[in-house]
Amino acid sequence: MTKIKLEEHEIKQLKESTHTEHTEYADLGVIEYNLKKLEHQKIEAINKITQSKELIDLLLKKLQEKHGPGTLNLETGEFTTTK
């Protein structure tokens, strides 16, 4: 077996490339973490939207039970019956 001493520029290139590779792996880990965090936030937002829609439907149903069929104008605060 023969040991060959690498030239300084070869060692430097290998060290820089290895450092870049490790940095990119670390960056990739951060990106993956952020993607999972965003996915969790997306799911939470979708759940909140669903809950809001269900509450709106329930409130409109209660209004219709109280006043009969109609439409609601949130700007004026008026419920107009369609009877």
N, C-alpha and C positions, 0 to 999 in steps of 0.2 A: 504494500500500500504506500502511495506517495501522497504526502501532504503538500498542497499548493497554497501558497499565501496569496489571498485576493488583493487586488489593487484597492487603494483607498476609495476611488470613485465607485468601484463595484460594491464595496461594503456600504458606502454612503447611500447608494441607490437602493440597496436591499433594506437597509434600516428605514429609509424614508417610505418605501413601499409598504413595509410591515407596519409602520406607524399609521400610515393612511388606512390600511386595511382594518386595523384595530379601531381607529376613530370611526370609520364607516359602520363597523359592527355595533359600536356604542350608539351612534346616531340612529341606526336601524332599530335598536332596542327602544330608544326614546320615541321614535315614530310609532312603533307597535303599541307602546303604552298609551300614547295619545289617541291612537285609533280606537283602542278598547274603551278609553274614557269617553270619547265622542260617541261611540256606539251606545254606551250606557246612558249618556245624556239624551241621545235621540230616543231611546226607549222610554225614558222618563217623560220627555216632552209628548210623545205619542200617547202615553197613559194619561197625562194631564188633560190633553185635548179630548180624549175619549170620555174621561170623567166629566169634563165641562159640558160636552154634548149631551151626556146622559142626564145631567142636572138640568140643563135647559129644557130637554124634552119633558122631564118630570114637572118642572115649573109650568110649562105651557099646558101640560095635561091638567094640572090643578086649576089653572085659569079657565080652561075650557069646561071643566066639571062645574066650576063655580058660576061662569057666565054663559056657557054654551059655546058652540063653534065660533071662531073668529080669528082675527089677526091682531098682532101686537106691533105697535110702533114704539120702539124704545126711545126715539128722539123726543116724542111728545108725551110718552108715558101713558098712551091711550090704548085700550083694548077695544077693537071694533067688532061687534058681533055680526055674524053673517045670516042671522035668522030673518 
